[in-house]
Amino acid sequence: MGATPALPNAPGERTRKRRSVLTYLLGFGRVRRRTAAAATPEAMTVLEHLEELRTRIFKAGIALAVTTTLSFAFATQLVDFLTAPIGGRAALVSIEVTENISAFVRVALLAGVVLGLPFLLYQAIAYIAPGLTLRERRWLYLFIPAAMVFFVSGVAFAWFVMVPTALPFLINFLGIPNHPRPLNYIGFVTSLLFWIGMSFEMPLVIYFMAKLKWVTAGQLIRSWRYAFMGIATAAAVITPTADPLNMGLVMVPLLVLYLISIALARIA
């Protein structure tokens, strides 16, 4: 008698099919891994890293030059806006020949930095992104829009809360008539706005660092003494004068931001 032909759905036939499919998938996986390995660029040398850094810095410098040049076109309007809390430019008194133009240039330079900040952040992220994992890059790419939102929030807080509180007290202290100088006044206001805006980035930076497992809330709590000293030093640098009142106006928001950073790190 001849051998009985195997049925299509016999157990042996199904086993052979599963083995064929498994062999195909394993082979396809090996092909995919070889293709991915071939597409991965070789590690950069130190000189190549330095060349990449030089290129990024050059592009950032070009962007700052362009945004600063554009800022000169509306710097006068910015000066009018910044001097509105004390009654406009007429309330300022200049006693040096170059003081007015120095205040004008300072406003234009700061406006150029603020306008170019998104591109500067992009260049920094583009430089470090190749060394990160896909997950880390995904979180990092969310940093640019979030950083701008936090910076604008800090500037708004300084302009609408700190400046209206600090200026009347400082100008009318002891009842002595006060006529601010352009460079001194512009330096005080712009430094306050810029550095408070930058300090508002602290919770965002710490949140992303905690998300990437670089820091923990426990580490931040244990390091509160060092954080306090760092905040005091930053407040002394930010404020144009060394009196305790101005330092306190800057230190209090920074301390609150540090506490918020600890909470965000705990959430992350």
Backbone bond lengths (Angstrom), bond angles and torsions (degrees), N, CA, C in turn:
res aa  C-N    CA-C-N  psi(-1)  N-CA   C-N-CA  omega(-1)  CA-C   N-CA-C  phi
1 M - - - 1.460 - - 1.529 109.86 -
2 G 1.364 116.90 141.67 1.466 120.00 178.97 1.513 112.29 -76.04
3 A 1.319 115.55 159.51 1.475 120.06 179.92 1.509 109.85 -67.36
4 T 1.314 113.99 141.82 1.461 119.81 179.48 1.530 109.02 -76.24
5 P 1.338 118.66 125.13 1.475 119.50 -179.43 1.523 111.38 -63.31
6 A 1.375 114.71 144.31 1.474 119.40 -179.28 1.513 110.45 -70.75
7 L 1.303 114.65 136.20 1.450 119.21 177.33 1.528 110.48 -71.93
8 P 1.342 117.07 150.16 1.474 119.05 -178.52 1.509 113.59 -59.31
9 N 1.315 116.84 -32.32 1.468 119.85 -176.02 1.516 112.21 -101.74
10 A 1.371 116.78 16.27 1.457 119.05 179.24 1.518 110.40 -64.15
11 P 1.357 119.17 153.15 1.479 121.60 -179.23 1.513 112.88 -57.24
12 G 1.350 117.70 -40.68 1.461 118.83 -179.63 1.512 112.64 -63.66
13 E 1.328 116.94 -39.34 1.470 120.71 179.56 1.525 111.15 -66.24
14 R 1.321 117.41 -41.73 1.462 120.82 179.39 1.524 110.58 -64.71
15 T 1.343 117.08 -38.04 1.468 120.11 178.91 1.521 111.03 -64.06
16 R 1.371 116.10 -42.21 1.463 119.46 179.31 1.529 110.89 -64.42
17 K 1.326 117.23 -37.46 1.465 120.22 178.58 1.526 111.07 -65.09
18 R 1.353 115.17 -42.95 1.471 118.05 179.97 1.520 110.09 -63.44
19 R 1.350 117.20 -40.22 1.462 120.00 178.69 1.522 110.86 -63.87
20 S 1.340 117.32 -38.28 1.468 120.39 179.06 1.520 111.08 -65.54
21 V 1.331 115.58 -43.18 1.473 119.02 178.68 1.521 110.43 -64.55
22 L 1.349 117.15 -43.00 1.461 120.74 179.71 1.523 110.99 -62.58
23 T 1.349 116.03 -42.22 1.464 119.16 178.66 1.525 111.05 -62.62
24 Y 1.341 116.56 -39.60 1.472 120.17 179.29 1.527 111.18 -64.58
25 L 1.337 115.04 -44.57 1.467 118.70 -178.97 1.513 111.51 -64.37
26 L 1.343 117.19 -42.29 1.457 119.85 178.96 1.519 110.71 -64.04
27 G 1.330 115.48 -41.74 1.457 118.12 177.52 1.506 112.38 -64.39
28 F 1.358 116.31 -40.75 1.469 120.17 177.75 1.516 110.81 -62.82
29 G 1.354 115.45 -38.77 1.463 118.37 178.09 1.506 111.72 -63.58
30 R 1.349 116.21 -39.71 1.461 118.43 178.51 1.528 110.90 -65.81
31 V 1.349 116.23 -38.73 1.466 118.88 177.13 1.511 110.84 -63.11
32 R 1.349 116.37 -43.61 1.460 119.56 179.28 1.511 111.37 -61.55
33 R 1.366 116.87 -41.64 1.455 119.26 -179.37 1.516 110.96 -66.42
34 R 1.360 116.13 -39.12 1.465 117.93 178.62 1.527 110.89 -66.25
35 T 1.349 116.24 -38.91 1.462 119.57 178.92 1.514 111.14 -64.67
36 A 1.352 116.73 -43.68 1.461 119.79 179.51 1.511 111.13 -64.90
37 A 1.337 116.77 -39.03 1.463 119.36 179.16 1.524 110.84 -65.90
38 A 1.352 115.86 -36.78 1.463 117.88 179.26 1.505 111.83 -70.19
39 A 1.366 116.89 -30.14 1.466 120.06 -179.34 1.508 112.85 -81.21
40 T 1.328 118.56 -14.88 1.460 121.25 -178.63 1.524 109.74 -75.23
41 P 1.350 118.61 125.42 1.454 119.56 -179.78 1.511 111.51 -68.90
42 E 1.315 115.18 153.34 1.456 119.84 178.04 1.522 110.16 -69.92
43 A 1.324 115.20 157.86 1.456 120.72 -179.86 1.526 110.03 -62.98
44 M 1.335 114.77 139.01 1.461 120.17 -178.83 1.519 110.04 -78.30
45 T 1.315 115.55 146.51 1.452 120.53 175.32 1.524 109.76 -79.47
46 V 1.334 115.66 172.26 1.462 120.30 179.25 1.521 110.78 -62.33
47 L 1.324 117.24 -41.68 1.466 120.59 179.25 1.523 111.36 -64.43
48 E 1.337 116.51 -37.25 1.466 119.11 177.67 1.519 111.43 -67.52
49 H 1.335 116.66 -37.36 1.461 119.98 175.00 1.529 110.68 -62.49
50 L 1.307 117.24 -43.79 1.465 120.79 179.63 1.528 110.92 -65.41
51 E 1.324 116.66 -37.73 1.461 119.95 177.22 1.521 111.14 -65.16
52 E 1.342 115.80 -41.10 1.462 119.74 176.78 1.525 110.87 -63.77
53 L 1.339 117.01 -41.52 1.459 120.90 178.40 1.524 110.70 -63.59
54 R 1.326 116.93 -41.80 1.468 120.39 178.49 1.525 111.31 -61.71
55 T 1.320 116.26 -40.69 1.465 120.13 179.40 1.520 111.28 -64.94
56 R 1.329 115.92 -43.04 1.467 119.33 179.49 1.520 111.70 -64.14
57 I 1.335 116.74 -42.50 1.465 120.34 179.35 1.530 110.57 -65.34
58 F 1.335 116.70 -39.07 1.464 120.30 178.48 1.529 110.68 -62.48
59 K 1.335 117.30 -44.37 1.458 120.40 178.82 1.531 111.19 -63.98
60 A 1.334 116.16 -39.93 1.461 119.46 178.31 1.523 110.83 -64.25
61 G 1.339 117.12 -39.87 1.460 120.39 177.74 1.515 112.22 -63.79
62 I 1.345 117.23 -41.62 1.463 120.65 177.12 1.527 110.56 -61.66
63 A 1.331 116.57 -42.67 1.468 120.25 179.50 1.521 111.03 -63.05
64 L 1.334 117.32 -41.97 1.469 120.18 178.18 1.519 111.31 -64.00
65 A 1.324 116.82 -39.15 1.467 119.89 178.54 1.526 111.22 -62.69
66 V 1.335 116.07 -41.10 1.472 119.96 -179.05 1.528 110.59 -68.39
67 T 1.343 117.40 -48.07 1.465 119.88 -177.87 1.527 111.84 -66.80
68 T 1.332 117.23 -34.76 1.464 119.58 177.87 1.516 111.07 -68.47
69 T 1.333 117.33 -40.48 1.468 120.74 176.73 1.521 110.81 -60.42
70 L 1.320 116.42 -42.66 1.467 119.75 177.47 1.524 111.34 -64.89
71 S 1.330 116.81 -33.40 1.465 120.25 -177.15 1.521 112.24 -67.31
72 F 1.317 117.54 -27.83 1.469 119.44 178.72 1.530 111.65 -62.62
73 A 1.337 117.85 -23.44 1.463 121.03 -177.61 1.527 111.69 -69.93
74 F 1.341 117.88 -29.97 1.465 120.07 -178.12 1.527 111.85 -124.01
75 A 1.331 117.74 21.45 1.462 120.28 179.50 1.526 111.79 -65.54
76 T 1.334 117.36 -34.69 1.471 120.02 179.28 1.521 110.85 -62.61
77 Q 1.339 117.09 -42.35 1.462 120.02 177.37 1.529 111.03 -64.11
78 L 1.326 116.94 -35.25 1.457 119.61 177.05 1.524 111.50 -66.46
79 V 1.344 117.23 -38.61 1.464 120.30 177.05 1.525 110.13 -62.32
80 D 1.336 117.03 -42.37 1.471 119.97 177.35 1.535 110.83 -61.40
81 F 1.328 116.10 -39.51 1.464 119.50 -179.83 1.522 111.14 -67.17
82 L 1.327 117.10 -42.41 1.468 120.69 -176.84 1.525 111.95 -70.97
83 T 1.324 117.50 -29.07 1.473 120.04 -178.48 1.530 112.74 -91.95
84 A 1.333 117.52 1.16 1.465 119.85 -179.92 1.522 112.99 -59.27
85 P 1.357 121.07 -38.04 1.475 119.82 -179.33 1.520 114.64 -61.24
86 I 1.329 119.34 -21.05 1.467 120.46 -179.40 1.531 111.91 -110.81
87 G 1.331 117.01 10.19 1.448 119.76 177.21 1.518 115.26 102.54
88 G 1.309 118.65 13.68 1.459 121.06 176.31 1.522 113.07 93.58
89 R 1.351 115.43 -176.26 1.470 120.65 -178.01 1.524 112.64 -63.29
90 A 1.325 117.69 -25.25 1.464 120.50 -178.56 1.523 112.06 -65.14
91 A 1.335 118.09 -20.99 1.466 121.09 -179.73 1.524 112.29 -80.95
92 L 1.331 118.43 -9.34 1.457 121.99 -179.39 1.522 110.22 -90.89
93 V 1.323 114.82 149.42 1.462 121.80 178.82 1.516 108.35 -126.42
94 S 1.321 116.03 122.51 1.461 121.23 -179.47 1.522 109.71 -102.69
95 I 1.349 116.45 134.10 1.462 120.23 -179.22 1.529 111.69 -120.50
96 E 1.317 117.10 1.47 1.451 120.65 177.96 1.524 109.71 -124.37
97 V 1.329 116.35 151.64 1.461 121.34 -174.95 1.534 111.07 -64.71
98 T 1.316 117.23 -41.40 1.466 120.94 -174.32 1.527 113.36 -96.72
99 E 1.309 117.40 6.69 1.455 119.80 -173.75 1.525 112.53 -67.23
100 N 1.328 116.81 -42.11 1.462 119.81 -178.12 1.526 111.73 -63.34
101 I 1.327 116.26 -45.82 1.466 118.84 -178.50 1.534 110.81 -69.86
102 S 1.329 116.92 -30.80 1.470 119.00 176.82 1.520 111.07 -65.21
103 A 1.324 116.73 -41.37 1.467 120.27 176.99 1.529 110.60 -64.86
104 F 1.313 117.35 -39.74 1.466 121.70 179.06 1.528 111.02 -62.71
105 V 1.338 116.19 -46.22 1.465 120.54 -179.40 1.524 110.52 -65.56
106 R 1.304 117.40 -38.17 1.469 120.21 179.65 1.527 110.79 -61.29
107 V 1.330 116.74 -43.26 1.463 120.38 179.02 1.527 110.53 -64.03
108 A 1.324 117.14 -42.74 1.464 120.69 -179.48 1.523 111.50 -64.64
109 L 1.333 116.90 -42.23 1.465 120.17 179.77 1.519 111.44 -64.28
110 L 1.319 116.45 -43.60 1.460 119.35 -179.86 1.524 111.00 -65.67
111 A 1.325 117.41 -39.73 1.464 120.21 177.18 1.520 110.85 -63.72
112 G 1.340 116.91 -36.98 1.457 120.08 177.66 1.514 112.00 -64.72
113 V 1.328 117.57 -39.82 1.468 120.83 178.09 1.525 110.62 -65.02
114 V 1.319 116.67 -42.08 1.466 119.84 -179.23 1.528 110.47 -65.78
115 L 1.335 117.36 -42.60 1.463 120.08 179.17 1.529 111.89 -65.97
116 G 1.316 116.31 -35.57 1.461 119.82 -178.59 1.507 114.33 -87.39
117 L 1.337 118.01 -1.49 1.461 120.72 -176.19 1.532 113.38 -59.98
118 P 1.343 119.82 -42.54 1.481 117.52 178.25 1.527 112.79 -59.44
119 F 1.334 117.47 -40.98 1.466 119.80 179.86 1.522 110.87 -69.18
120 L 1.332 117.60 -36.42 1.464 120.08 177.21 1.528 110.83 -63.35
121 L 1.315 116.48 -42.86 1.462 120.12 177.52 1.524 111.09 -62.95
122 Y 1.328 115.63 -39.63 1.463 118.75 179.05 1.528 111.81 -62.71
123 Q 1.333 117.07 -42.37 1.458 120.39 179.48 1.526 111.08 -63.67
124 A 1.325 116.90 -40.86 1.464 119.90 178.63 1.524 111.04 -64.38
125 I 1.334 116.59 -43.09 1.458 120.19 -179.28 1.527 110.89 -68.73
126 A 1.334 117.34 -39.50 1.463 120.52 179.68 1.526 111.29 -64.04
127 Y 1.328 116.89 -27.62 1.465 119.73 -179.88 1.530 111.88 -74.90
128 I 1.328 116.55 -40.08 1.460 119.44 -175.13 1.528 112.75 -93.70
129 A 1.345 118.42 -15.07 1.464 120.77 -175.22 1.522 113.98 -60.57
130 P 1.354 121.04 -39.63 1.476 118.95 -178.80 1.519 114.08 -60.65
131 G 1.316 118.37 -21.71 1.459 120.55 179.69 1.511 113.93 -89.37
132 L 1.334 117.66 4.20 1.455 121.57 -177.52 1.517 110.48 -107.65
133 T 1.315 114.99 162.45 1.456 120.16 175.19 1.529 109.66 -77.09
134 L 1.329 116.05 169.71 1.461 120.17 -179.88 1.521 111.01 -61.01
135 R 1.327 116.73 -40.55 1.472 120.20 179.18 1.518 110.97 -64.36
136 E 1.322 116.45 -43.13 1.461 119.66 179.93 1.524 111.47 -66.18
137 R 1.332 117.57 -37.95 1.469 120.42 178.16 1.521 110.93 -66.10
138 R 1.328 116.61 -37.34 1.462 119.74 -180.00 1.528 110.71 -61.55
139 W 1.331 115.72 -43.59 1.463 118.79 177.43 1.522 111.16 -67.78
140 L 1.320 117.09 -36.27 1.457 120.06 -177.19 1.518 111.95 -68.18
141 Y 1.330 117.58 -35.50 1.463 120.64 -179.68 1.529 112.08 -68.62
142 L 1.316 116.65 -21.86 1.463 120.08 174.21 1.524 112.31 -77.90
143 F 1.332 116.00 -8.88 1.456 120.31 -173.37 1.528 111.65 -71.56
144 I 1.341 118.05 -36.97 1.473 120.80 -172.94 1.524 111.95 -62.30
145 P 1.356 120.44 -57.31 1.473 118.07 179.31 1.520 113.05 -62.69
146 A 1.345 116.70 -37.78 1.468 118.90 178.95 1.524 110.82 -65.18
147 A 1.336 117.17 -38.33 1.462 120.37 179.89 1.523 111.10 -63.76
148 M 1.328 117.38 -39.62 1.463 119.89 178.72 1.527 110.88 -65.77
149 V 1.328 116.41 -39.51 1.470 119.56 179.19 1.525 110.31 -63.65
150 F 1.331 117.60 -43.57 1.457 121.06 179.94 1.526 110.83 -66.64
151 F 1.340 117.31 -39.54 1.460 119.84 179.84 1.527 111.04 -64.17
152 V 1.325 117.04 -46.27 1.464 120.61 178.79 1.529 110.24 -62.84
153 S 1.319 116.92 -37.04 1.468 119.71 177.48 1.520 111.17 -63.35
154 G 1.337 116.86 -40.74 1.458 119.81 178.06 1.517 112.46 -65.65
155 V 1.341 116.71 -42.14 1.464 120.14 177.67 1.529 110.41 -63.07
156 A 1.335 116.94 -42.35 1.464 120.21 178.86 1.533 110.98 -63.55
157 F 1.332 116.98 -40.47 1.463 119.98 177.89 1.532 110.60 -62.30
158 A 1.322 116.46 -44.31 1.470 119.32 -179.84 1.520 111.53 -65.06
159 W 1.345 116.92 -39.79 1.466 119.88 -175.29 1.530 112.26 -75.40
160 F 1.316 117.01 -41.78 1.466 119.93 -173.69 1.524 113.45 -92.37
161 V 1.345 118.08 -17.17 1.470 120.12 -177.92 1.523 111.19 -115.12
162 M 1.334 117.67 -53.58 1.451 119.83 -172.92 1.517 113.09 -77.09
163 V 1.331 118.03 -45.95 1.473 120.62 -177.87 1.526 111.51 -62.62
164 P 1.342 120.64 -48.78 1.474 118.72 178.44 1.523 113.54 -62.63
165 T 1.332 117.42 -25.19 1.463 120.02 179.13 1.521 111.40 -82.82
166 A 1.313 116.90 -40.78 1.459 120.41 -173.01 1.525 113.06 -80.22
167 L 1.329 117.69 -43.72 1.468 120.07 -172.72 1.529 113.49 -61.93
168 P 1.340 121.01 -50.96 1.475 118.63 179.53 1.521 112.94 -58.42
169 F 1.323 116.83 -38.42 1.463 119.89 -179.99 1.526 111.13 -67.03
170 L 1.324 116.56 -44.47 1.462 120.04 -177.33 1.528 112.16 -70.42
171 I 1.326 116.95 -39.41 1.470 120.00 -176.41 1.525 111.34 -74.36
172 N 1.329 118.24 -35.93 1.474 121.73 -176.00 1.528 112.97 -99.48
173 F 1.325 118.09 11.70 1.458 119.99 -178.03 1.531 110.57 -64.07
174 L 1.311 116.81 132.56 1.465 125.95 -179.02 1.522 113.48 64.82
175 G 1.328 117.38 7.12 1.461 120.54 177.59 1.513 114.37 70.72
176 I 1.310 118.27 13.97 1.468 121.66 179.09 1.523 109.25 -84.82
177 P 1.339 119.41 130.41 1.472 121.05 179.14 1.525 111.00 -56.95
178 N 1.316 115.64 134.96 1.454 121.59 -176.41 1.528 109.41 -126.87
179 H 1.314 115.86 123.10 1.460 121.94 176.82 1.529 107.79 -120.61
180 P 1.311 117.39 96.28 1.470 119.90 -174.24 1.523 112.33 -63.07
181 R 1.328 115.39 147.60 1.454 121.67 174.07 1.528 109.06 -86.22
182 P 1.317 117.46 147.88 1.482 119.56 -175.86 1.519 113.46 -55.73
183 L 1.326 118.25 -50.87 1.450 120.58 -175.28 1.516 111.58 -67.36
184 N 1.338 116.57 -38.46 1.456 119.86 179.08 1.520 111.33 -66.40
185 Y 1.331 116.22 -45.87 1.468 120.02 -178.67 1.529 111.11 -67.36
186 I 1.336 117.10 -48.05 1.462 120.17 -179.80 1.527 110.42 -62.10
187 G 1.339 116.53 -39.81 1.455 119.76 178.24 1.510 111.95 -63.28
188 F 1.320 117.36 -41.38 1.457 120.92 179.72 1.528 111.35 -63.76
189 V 1.338 116.65 -49.06 1.465 120.53 -175.09 1.523 111.44 -69.66
190 T 1.323 117.36 -46.48 1.468 119.76 -177.11 1.532 111.39 -67.26
191 S 1.323 117.26 -38.69 1.462 119.52 176.94 1.519 110.88 -62.92
192 L 1.311 115.95 -42.14 1.461 120.00 179.34 1.528 110.82 -63.45
193 L 1.341 116.71 -46.83 1.460 120.05 -178.53 1.526 111.69 -64.29
194 F 1.337 116.45 -47.06 1.464 120.20 -174.65 1.523 111.46 -66.80
195 W 1.320 117.68 -49.47 1.453 119.86 -173.46 1.520 112.77 -75.44
196 I 1.334 117.17 -30.78 1.461 118.20 172.27 1.522 109.84 -67.14
197 G 1.340 116.75 -39.15 1.460 119.76 175.08 1.512 112.04 -60.53
198 M 1.352 117.02 -42.95 1.461 120.22 178.38 1.525 111.56 -67.39
199 S 1.318 116.96 -37.18 1.464 119.77 -178.80 1.524 111.72 -67.13
200 F 1.329 117.58 -25.68 1.461 119.98 177.75 1.527 111.57 -69.73
201 E 1.333 117.55 -9.68 1.457 120.59 175.69 1.538 111.47 -77.07
202 M 1.336 117.13 -14.72 1.461 120.09 -174.69 1.530 113.33 -57.16
203 P 1.345 120.44 -48.39 1.473 118.07 178.99 1.524 112.62 -61.43
204 L 1.332 116.61 -37.36 1.464 119.67 -179.69 1.520 110.87 -66.47
205 V 1.328 116.68 -44.87 1.465 120.31 -179.34 1.522 110.60 -62.74
206 I 1.319 117.11 -45.18 1.465 120.42 -178.39 1.527 110.64 -67.99
207 Y 1.330 117.87 -35.05 1.461 120.30 177.90 1.527 110.67 -62.32
208 F 1.330 117.00 -45.86 1.457 119.91 179.60 1.529 111.12 -67.52
209 M 1.329 116.94 -37.08 1.455 118.97 177.10 1.525 110.90 -64.35
210 A 1.337 117.02 -39.40 1.461 120.34 177.35 1.525 110.65 -68.96
211 K 1.328 116.79 -35.58 1.462 120.00 178.76 1.521 111.04 -65.30
212 L 1.326 116.29 -33.37 1.460 121.20 178.29 1.529 112.61 -88.13
213 K 1.347 117.03 7.94 1.468 122.98 176.61 1.529 112.19 67.15
214 W 1.325 117.50 28.29 1.462 120.48 178.08 1.528 111.33 -88.85
215 V 1.330 117.99 -32.21 1.464 122.19 176.37 1.519 108.13 -136.16
216 T 1.322 115.46 165.06 1.464 121.48 176.20 1.522 109.01 -130.69
217 A 1.325 115.28 162.77 1.460 119.83 178.13 1.527 110.85 -63.19
218 G 1.334 117.07 -36.09 1.460 119.93 178.16 1.514 112.62 -62.25
219 Q 1.330 117.03 -39.97 1.461 120.22 177.52 1.528 111.20 -63.80
220 L 1.331 116.95 -40.08 1.464 120.39 179.42 1.525 111.26 -66.35
221 I 1.325 116.59 -38.12 1.468 119.68 179.35 1.530 110.16 -67.66
222 R 1.326 116.76 -43.64 1.464 119.88 -179.75 1.528 112.24 -66.93
223 S 1.313 117.93 -23.42 1.469 121.69 -177.50 1.519 112.19 -98.95
224 W 1.323 118.69 23.16 1.464 120.19 -174.60 1.528 112.12 -64.25
225 R 1.342 117.81 -30.45 1.466 119.15 179.34 1.527 110.59 -66.32
226 Y 1.319 115.83 -44.86 1.465 119.39 178.48 1.531 110.66 -65.63
227 A 1.331 116.18 -36.75 1.462 119.90 178.56 1.529 110.76 -64.78
228 F 1.334 116.33 -40.54 1.467 119.78 179.13 1.526 110.67 -63.07
229 M 1.332 116.75 -43.78 1.455 119.50 178.83 1.530 111.36 -65.17
230 G 1.348 116.63 -39.26 1.456 119.64 177.66 1.514 112.16 -65.38
231 I 1.322 117.46 -39.75 1.461 121.19 178.61 1.522 110.61 -66.77
232 A 1.336 117.57 -41.14 1.466 120.34 177.47 1.526 110.77 -62.18
233 T 1.330 116.92 -41.44 1.465 120.45 178.04 1.525 110.63 -64.67
234 A 1.339 116.77 -43.47 1.461 120.37 178.99 1.525 111.18 -62.94
235 A 1.329 117.50 -40.22 1.466 120.83 178.61 1.520 111.21 -63.77
236 A 1.351 116.89 -38.21 1.458 120.13 178.17 1.523 111.62 -66.41
237 V 1.345 116.85 -32.55 1.462 120.32 179.06 1.522 110.90 -77.49
238 I 1.330 117.22 -39.22 1.463 121.04 -176.55 1.517 111.66 -67.12
239 T 1.327 117.11 -45.82 1.463 120.54 -175.64 1.525 110.60 -73.23
240 P 1.337 117.89 135.01 1.459 120.13 -179.82 1.516 113.99 -71.90
241 T 1.335 118.25 -15.86 1.457 121.75 176.64 1.521 109.06 -119.09
242 A 1.331 116.14 161.27 1.467 120.78 -174.60 1.518 113.03 -99.89
243 D 1.343 118.29 11.57 1.456 119.13 -177.60 1.527 109.66 -75.37
244 P 1.341 116.67 151.58 1.465 120.65 -176.24 1.521 113.70 -63.33
245 L 1.339 117.61 -28.37 1.465 119.83 -177.80 1.527 110.92 -63.61
246 N 1.331 116.21 -51.19 1.465 119.05 -179.67 1.530 111.54 -64.05
247 M 1.334 116.41 -38.84 1.462 118.74 177.22 1.521 110.97 -62.81
248 G 1.335 116.94 -39.54 1.453 120.32 178.65 1.517 112.59 -64.80
249 L 1.352 117.07 -36.18 1.454 120.75 178.63 1.527 111.90 -62.06
250 V 1.320 116.67 -28.96 1.457 120.69 -179.87 1.532 111.15 -92.68
251 M 1.338 117.07 -36.31 1.465 120.38 -175.90 1.520 112.40 -66.12
252 V 1.325 117.49 -40.65 1.461 119.92 -175.54 1.526 111.78 -60.26
253 P 1.364 119.82 -49.48 1.479 117.91 177.10 1.522 112.79 -62.51
254 L 1.339 117.97 -35.82 1.456 119.97 -180.00 1.528 111.38 -65.95
255 L 1.317 117.14 -39.51 1.464 119.88 177.19 1.534 111.18 -64.60
256 V 1.332 116.02 -40.72 1.467 119.66 177.17 1.528 110.37 -63.05
257 L 1.337 116.36 -40.68 1.465 120.24 178.52 1.527 111.22 -64.01
258 Y 1.325 116.68 -35.32 1.465 119.40 178.16 1.528 110.82 -65.86
259 L 1.325 116.48 -39.97 1.466 119.31 176.79 1.531 111.01 -64.90
260 I 1.342 116.35 -39.75 1.467 119.54 176.58 1.530 109.96 -63.72
261 S 1.321 116.65 -37.04 1.464 120.36 179.37 1.526 111.28 -62.84
262 I 1.332 116.06 -39.60 1.469 119.48 178.03 1.522 110.02 -63.18
263 A 1.337 116.72 -41.99 1.470 119.97 179.31 1.526 111.04 -64.12
264 L 1.333 117.24 -41.63 1.461 120.45 179.30 1.524 111.33 -67.01
265 A 1.338 116.25 -37.17 1.460 119.22 176.47 1.513 111.32 -64.27
266 R 1.316 117.05 -37.04 1.463 120.79 176.43 1.526 110.58 -64.35
267 I 1.342 116.80 -41.54 1.468 120.48 177.62 1.520 111.13 -64.15
268 A 1.342 115.80 -42.52 1.482 119.69 -179.12 1.513 111.28 -65.55
